[in-house]
Every structure is written in C-alpha cells, then in structure tokens.
C-alpha cells in the first residue's frame, strides 16, 4: 500500500503541470522517467522504479547570460528511439557490451526564441539525460550554471570527496546526504532501501566537469567555473555531457553496469592495432624514497645505465614496458620543461634501440608542472619526437592546483582544462601514442571514442604511502575505490609494493600485506598496470613476483564475487581470449574469512595457484608472510580463505 501511495503522489504531482507528462520506460519496463513542463514552463522530471518513486519532481535546465534557460518553454515536438546492439571493446574489463535502451527527445522553444532539446534514455539499470542545442539563429551561448537537480524521496548516504580536492586525491568518505556539502562527481549512494546508485556524467567534451551540491534529500549540479565567473562558452549546435544515474539492487549489478560507456560515441580511430594493454615497471619509486632524484646529479634516476638495467629486468620477467621519469631538462626549477632535450646522462637514441632489441616498450613521461598552454603549443613536435624514438605511450602530468591554459589560469576541470586534455588525446592519436593522464579531469568514458586514452590517475594512489604525513592510505581505502572512483573509469593507482620499509618517512607506509598488494592488480582495473616497486625488491620475493608476471591486464569479462563498500572486495576476471581466470580479494583493517564459489569456471578441471596471507600474517608486524599453494579445482568447488587485517589473496586459475 505504501508503494502504491508514493507512486500515486508522484503521478498526481506531474498531472498538476500545465502539459501532459511524457514518459520513457526501460526495455524491461521496471524503470520509468516522466517529464513535463510546470506552470512557469520549467522542465521537470521524476523517476519510478518497480512502482516506487526514486526521484520526485526535479528541475532541468540551464542559465545563460542571454536568457534563463530553466523556464518559459513550450513543447514543440517529441521523438522516440530505441536501441539494442552489442559492441566490442578495443580493451577493457569485458570484451562485449550490450547497449539496450529506449530514448525520448523533447524539443522545446524558449520565450527568447532559443531552441533546446532534452534527450532522455531509460535503461534497465538506470537513466540518463542531456541538453542539446540544434543549429539555429543563435550561434553561441555563455552558460552560467545548470539548474539540473535530483530530489530524492528518502534519506540516503553518499560516498564522496570534496569538490575542491586537488587532483581528486582524497579519501572517499560516507555521510548522510543532509550532512554532505559540495562534492566531486561521481558519487556512490547507499540507498535507504538497501540498494545502490552511482551518479556521474558521460562524454564530457568542451564543457566543465560537474560537481554536486547536497542538502537534505536534494542534489543540484554545480559546474566547475572559469576564471571569469562563467561556466562555459559554447558554439551551436552543441550537446552537453550526459548526466546519468545507475540504479542497482546489488553491488554486483552496480559494478556490472556499462551505462557510461554506452553513452559515449563509438570509436573514432580507424586503426587501433597499435593500442595494447600492458604491464610496466619504472624509474619512479626511488624518487619517492629519496634514493633517486628527478633532476640530474649524483643520485639521478633516469640515466642511460639505470634505464638499460630496468629494460633487462623487464625483458627477463615478462613485463611489457618501462617508464622513466626525470629524463628531460626542466626538473631543477619545475618550469620550462623541455620534452625533446634529455639530460646529458640520458641517451635517447641508444635506449630506444636497446628497448626495441629486447622487445620492450618505453613509457615516456611529460610533466608540465601545470603549464598546459606551453605543452599544447608544442604538442605536434613533442609527439613526433616520441614517435621517432618508438615511444607509443606517454604519461602526462599537471602538478599544479590551477593549470595555465591557453585561456589563462583555470581549474583543470574547467571547460578550458577539458578542452586541453581532449586536444592532447586527439593529437596523440595522430602519432599512435596512448595516454596515461595524471592530475586529470575525472574520466567519463571517452576511452570508447578515443581508446588511446587508456588510463588516468585522479585518485589518492600508492605514492601517498611514501610521503603522506597522515601515515599513508588506510586499509579501507582500497576497499572503497572499486565501488567509487573505479566506476568512473580505468585508474593508475600504481599497485604492487613489495617493500614496506620507509627510511625517509618511517611513520608512513603501505598499510597492507604483500598478498593485498598482489590482489590490487585484479581489484583495481587499469589496462596500463604499473608494478611500482624497485626491481631489487621484486627479485627478493620471487614466489610473489610470479603472480605479477602471470596476471594480464585485459579482460574477457569481469564480475564481483562478493563485497561491501569500505569492508572487502572479491573480484574475478577472465583473461581476454583465454580460459584463464584471475581473482583478487582485499579487506579493510578487519581480518575476515571469505568464500569464493567457482561456478563461473568452464566445464573442465583447472589448476588454481593461490597467493594468500600466511597464518601469521599481520600488516604491521609481519606483512610479508605469504603462502603459495596449488590445487585442482572445478566449477563445483568453493574456496574458503582467511584474510589477515589489511590482507588479501590473489589467485591464478588456468
């Protein structure tokens, strides 16, 4: 009776609008989005799932300098579409993705004469909408804000990070919606009825990244501003990014949703044969430990001799590539980085030839220090230089709270920042270069359209375990990320520490066991997966290192076996094109016993190699205690394992 009453109230609210509500339902009929104009001509919508109103009447629209585009509309037409197709990824967490939705497009005319469409898509597991401005007499608009809002019918709890967090590098926290302030997109919601939601945007192009202002049961969209106080300067025709919400009854369904990727355009690159997922090591961790320096000198890390040593190690251990940071001039002053002039102790020509002879790729590094404008002006020359030396992956960096764009100093998530990152990706594609973007804008699924955008940072990653004054990432951090940041896209967390000693900052370390570090290679997805530690530390632990050698980073399909946000995660992934499975499990500061049913396996026998916490493992006192065991398994078996506090397990099933 309560469900029926809530639904009737939602319908009666819509019927009070001046225009008859229009609706679009998901293919299975479980979810409906209703849209109408209220008495002042404002577009409003509500969302009903399984006969229960999830979102009650909420406003849609924008404000511009020339007009308030949130009201005073008339409906001049509607159109419906539907789609049911399956497409194949270039790389990803799964090979094939189904796009099944129904769409309603409502054409509106504003009292000023401006034409705007609202496109709404309904999926079985969520909904999305965007604003479209067709070709018309008005050829440009200056957007001040969005009036997009979400009025929930119940009190929920949000996992989020504050919107002013530099580079998105914060610990995700849960709080009641009423006590949450302005936060970054995305947010993950634990709904009052025990279900889940994920709110984010898709296909962010030439527009500012969105944030959310929360109060009580109410969320409004806040666009990252430009320095002039406006939000965006757009030329018509124009389509804003999609605003979408995944609605799932279980965490497994939430993590399996592919709404964001489906909302992006298909691949625009004619040739993608040069794009390949890979594991890499790098001259990097030593700088964080202060045993090496980025700049030239007696402790310089990126020397020819050191790079050749890393290349040899990679070639002998089945690792695809080597990264080197600090090879180019400019690190002494952190200004005027020169991406085509190496330090004298770095011989790019000989390093490139040697890497090729050993079948090892080089991951280039371009740190801009936030001077995006200078970098952008020389992009073609820089990428031609890297292409000449056989470098087809570049890790970019923008370490500055405000970046200098061609439009002046701006937030990296502003329209100016978004434009810059897009130009980098498109230019890189012309030179067959893939991008690992650090200090990025939050990913929104553009890897479908431009698959050379392979991974990004945008997370409080492993480096915080080297120097953070709070002691490093707490154990629960890696049990929150799979349900929050990872849902936005691939993440360069740089896992796989094998040494937890930190002579520079003894109070700071990875708060995990060795088995936990191995599991992160499966739990935290990235098609460019860096094992971040020093080669000598890997050589000291060959049993554990074997899993790193074996585990792939491109998948046929992926599934959450079990988990709870902030408590634990058990992920299983099938190697692309092979009947092999890899599992990773991590827990927070609580030890726990887990069960892993193997019913996802095929109809034959497999050999499981299990890397688990030893019985005496303890992340503080005995983090290296690891047991490696092997057993024959079938789909009828269930594994029962114990995880130490901040522990984990990694399993290869072949």
C-alpha angles and dihedrals in degrees: 000000000000092000092049091050093051091049093048091050090052092050093046090051090053092047089058088067118101093242128053110261118255121211142200121191133198118258092258092045094237096115129046131184115200122197132187143149116254127216095286093047095259118148112239132178140186133194127221123189122185090348092305122110109237096175122024125207107324130175126247128196147071140253122231133183090252100044146359098253094186096079145018097064134146124202111241101172149342136214133188131208137174134196137193113172139133121222133187124237123228086222133339150110089306136016101226128039127189119218108198118162147128121231136203121192117194117195115211135187119207123217087248089059095253113140120219133172127204115208117199126187126192121202129180087250102038148324141258140193139184140180120246126193111198125207108289144142091285105074102184142021136195108218117211101178147331121249091200109141142176118210108192122203095218139037112266137177123240133210106210150136125230115270095236092056107134111244089347087279101147138112111263111239133193120228138155112271090241091059096044119100128191112332140175124263125279113057128176116214129207100206122219091244093057097261127113141236136190120202121196144120132261134209096017104192130159091343136093122269113257128240131187130240109204131198131155105319092335132100125181130186119251116191118215103254131232120234090259091061095252125107108219143356108210135183118216134273090053140154123202121221117278117263107212142176126199114210116196135168093211137028089243090059091045092054092044094056116113099183093123094054092044090055091059124084120261120266113299096194116097094200120039098157091108093057112092135162113239147172117235143179125205155192093257117090092064089064091056090050090048092237089113134030132221091222127065118272142094093315098038110151103198100064126140092247093050093046092051089052091052091047091053091049092050093048092050093048106044095255115146104213149006128225123207123192121192099029095123133068121266104061095108093068100019088231135096096023110197110211095187102045117074125202112264092257092058117079104193095184096053093041091052092049093047093048090051092049090055094043092243123140122221120227106210122212126218114181110183099183085227094301094128093158094060091045093049093052091058100036097117094049093045095049093044088055092051092045090052089057094048095254110147101165125059127186107210125199137196106182101178130096089229120029125215106238130178084265092055131258110347142156109273088236094053122104089264092054093046090051091052095050091048092052090051092053094046093046092047090053091058089058094043092250125145121212132228100186120203123192086021138161109266109277118253104183099281088138087084092060097035106022092183085079090085108163143348140197112227091140142091093259139183094289089074086068089066103052115001112131090218091067099261136286112335117238094256092058095084090045091057100044097068090061097041124022095021090058088065093059147286114338130205098214093153098224132181111077112176097181122056098181114112114185093176096053106015091179092059126072145128105290095216145082125256091255089055090055091052092050092056089071087069102028097051110052125220129144087211101053118185122203094207106195131095119276091238091059091052091048090057092059107041095161092059092038090061091072090054090052092050105040116094126210101214119076143205092201139342133206138180108236095190140328151138126221110264093003113068145328132206113189129182123194131180118221111248111261095002140086092240128116132199124195133194129188128183133176136196125241090306122087112228145176116237136191123211116193109205096207090126091072124102126255100279142063122288136188114235119201107198123200105190142158110279116240091259096043116135124170093221103037106020111015096153096059103122132166120202116194137164132214141163113251140179135190089270093062131094122203118218115198139169120227119202119225106290085005138127149169137239123204133192114198115190 
